[in-house]
Amino acid sequence: MIKEGINFKEAGKFEETRFEKIHNVIFESSQEASVLVAQEIANIIQRKEELNEPCVLGLATGSSPVKVYEELVRLHKEEGLSFANVVTFNLDEYYPMERNNIQSYWHFMHEHLFDHIDIYPENINIPDGNISNEDLQQYCIDYEMKIKSYGGLDFQLLGIGRTGHIGFNEPGSHVNSGTRSITLDHLTRIDAASSFLGIDNVPRKAITMGIGTVKTAKRIVLLAWGISKAEIIKKTIEGEISARVPATYLQQHSNTTFVLDTEASSELTRVKTPWLVKSVVWDEELKLKAVVWLSELTKKPFLKLTDKDYNDNGMSSVLSEEGTAYHLNIKMFNKMQQTITGWPGGKPNADDTYRPERATPERKRIIIFSPHPDDDVISMGGTFDRLVDQGHDVHVAYQTSGNIAVSNEEALKFAEISKALNKNSSESENIINFLKNKKANDIDSLEVRKLKGLIRRSESLAATRYLGLQDSNVNFLDLPFYETGTVKKNNLGEADIEIMCDIIERIKPHQIYAAGDLADPHGTHKVCLDSLFEALKRLKHKSFMDDCWVWLYRGAWHEWESYQIEMAVPMSPDQVLKKRHAIFYHQSQKDGVMFQGDDSREFWVRVEDRNRMTAEKYHALGLADYSAIEAFKRYHF
């Protein structure tokens, strides 16, 4: 039995605040949300089938709808959902693009959906990225007319790009635009760079369904996951309609729902500052969030905020509970002050009542989980150094080999050195020949992947030795989900979770550090974090887990908000320099990084800037002035 999908209300009757102009629903996880979206699609398919009518679906590509397609496949295989009456029209395709290219949306749709359901091939419509330039304009007109011949789209599934594009309707697109060719925005190409192993390989043009075409759909659902979408989601839902943010045109559609996870919704006014839009229950967490916000808004440290500042900025209700700004300011100042510690493993023989970590045991067993072979030093190199220097039993666990991030040129350099040292090495010869003749769609051979993995291992060992860690405490887990040889990874599997459980059971840690940064451009951080969470769930009944605390750090893309930080580890100028040198040992990632998102700075530069900015934010709140701070949030399992 297929359940109901997402509930929604009529336009004009859904707004929770005066700021919002598009109906939206927020879920704890994208998995839960995706299942409900798939159920809604299934319901539409079945209703149309009962009427003996075709069900016309507009479909999207990218990472956002993958879980929706997985659930549709499950409904087909396990609950008998038929797609025999379904006609699909995909939003877009790169141009030029061969169908058999693994980066093509034709390949994507067949891999994730069409090859696993009973849809008729003739009912699948995906823009042809191989159409000649001479025929392109007429082809777009015909694509548009074919959609109209079916009476338009019954349901349109959308994602959203950070430029605010839907489909490939980039900023400047007209509200009445139809199917056409378009030049891709630079930011859009940057976001696609990881899939193409570098921005130079990303096509500059695409064919896209137009805004006007999308708006004719009877029902529209837009998906957005992750912190990297939060800013554009706020602009789209709360901003004015503008060609600069094409997704804002959806404000004019009477049956649109944005489906968000908590991170994508985090900049919405009702989420970020709920006290501005409704009555709230002032718990301690919300008080801290609000006072930090007020301090940043007024550019005043905590202890200089006045009753008038609170009253003028919609926060009089918190004063009615606390009495005066004076008392609340001191309370919140102390709360933030108590997050700062130079002893991330706990300070021996000290009162730990108001410290982030316990004083005992004095020498803790610690696992630092690092998704890639450099996230440990990039994200918490200063803390890593402190933990080793303060005598804890520190173990590092590199969850993946990171081989995909080593360039062919870097691998060729090492293969040629190996060949020069051992002229009889057939393996080196094979690698050299493969790399010199490798074509764009070729997947690395096992020999090449092994070499690239070894390059990253050697860099990791050099960095950990520099920080004083013994090689025996360095673990390379090589989780199987990662080892595909391509940017697209497998789903988290039982073997991955067992490996994670094994190392936790073996070390029996008092502390675990892990990457909580879900904005990683190619998703590896999220899978690695999910593997940890699942392992913790399975092991939580073990007695040693009663004394295990988990601290989450963020990667190179984002930092925790000030009010979220529960442990702040300051660094001196010398420690900042030492961290930089540790990062430098990861030489293959230093110049021309393959997966660096939209930030052109090298990792060491951006992370130093981030650590410095965290320290500056603390100082602006009225706390001590440090050179840099690494930040952590505790995860309770």
Secondary structure, DSSP 8 states (H G I E B T S, - for coil): ----------TTS--SSTT--SEEEEES-HHHHHHHHHHHHHHHHHHHHHTT--EEEEE--SSTTHHHHHHHHHHHHHH----TTEEEEESEEEES--TTSTTSHHHHHHHHTGGGS---GGGEE---TTS-TTTHHHHHHHHHHHHHHTTS-SEEEE---TTS-BTTB-TT--TT--SEEEE--HHHHHHHTTTTTSGGGS-SEEEE--HHHHHT-S-EEEEE-SGGGHHHHHHHHHS--BTTBGGGGGGG-TTEEEEEETTTTTTSHHHH-GGGTS-----HHHHHHHHHHHHHHHT--GGG--HHHHHHTT-HHHHHHHS-HHHHHHHHHHHHHTTB-S-TT--TTS--TTSSS---SSS-EEEEEESSTTHHHHHHHHHHHHHHHTT-EEEEEE-S--GGGS-HHHHHHHHHHHHHH-TT-HHHHHHHHHHHH--TT----HHHHHHHHHHHHHHHHHHHHHTT--GGGEEE---GGGTTSSSS-----HHHHHHHHHHHHHH--SEEEEE--TT-TTSHHHHHHHHHHHHHHHHTTSGGGGG-EEEEE--SS----GGG-SEEEEE-HHHHHHHHHHHHT-GGGTSS-SS-TT--S-HHHHHHHHHHHHHHHHHHTT----SEEEEEEEE--
